[in-house]
Amino acid sequence: MLLLLNIYLHANGSTFPDTTGVLIINKEDVLPDGARKIGKIKVTDGVFKVDCGYEQTLEQAKAQAIKAGGNIIKIREIKPPDVFNSCYRLSGEVYYHPDIAGVMTGRIKAFDSMMRILLPETVTYALLYVYRPDMGASIPYNVFLDDSIICRIRNSSRYLIKVNKAGLARISARTESRDEVSINIQPGKAYFVKCTIAPGGFIGRPKLSIIDAYEGFQEFNSVKEKPKEEKIDAVY
């Protein structure tokens, strides 16, 4: 998994982007040539720790990397919440590359070239990537495009949907509550919707997020699908 993530520094209550950025790569990925190891990194759960979801854990890891003087994190392990821990936990290594901007630019150019192959100028449809990483909570739910069910999303699942109509579309899901995002779909474009579960009163609430194409493509491809179970899930 390769994610291009921006770092934010906090000063006097304001949030400012750090122009260096941080590159996060998975343990299977190769480090860029010239990367120098700085040390190890670990994000654990703690007493009274509440804001410790998947994205928040990555943000904490990025903050640690910046503090250590690094701009690359190679993730060794991410553990989802379980019966003993309510938070995500992360361990990995921090590296520094003197030309991280050049590394990121090269990877984005390669991604753009690949997308032009998948979606040449002559196509009359868009591609909708819908995915859900392993988030710990096992509640499945249906995902709708306007009024039609396009998939049933579970932990570690992903779907690629070809959309033939253009214009504003609503992507929604419901369990004990409903969440919705809107996309102005245009032919020849790719859109990425990340599905997760937020805490709820009984079974959890669906959370849908529109993700940047570069980051979304890496996350989509990193989802390791689990074998389909024989049982039929409840429909919401």
ABEGO torsion letter per residue (X at the ends): XBBBBBBBBBBGGBBBBBAAEBBBBBAABBBBBGBBBAEBBBBBBBBGBABABAAAAAAAAAAAAAAAGBABBBBABBBBBBAABABBBBBBBBBBBABAAAAAAAAAAAAAAAAAAABBAABABBBBBBBBBBAGBABBBBBBBEABBABBBBBGBBBBBBBABBEBBBBBBBBABBBBBBBBBBBGBBBBBBBBBBBBAAAEBBBBBBBBAAAAAAAAAABBBBBBBABBBBBX
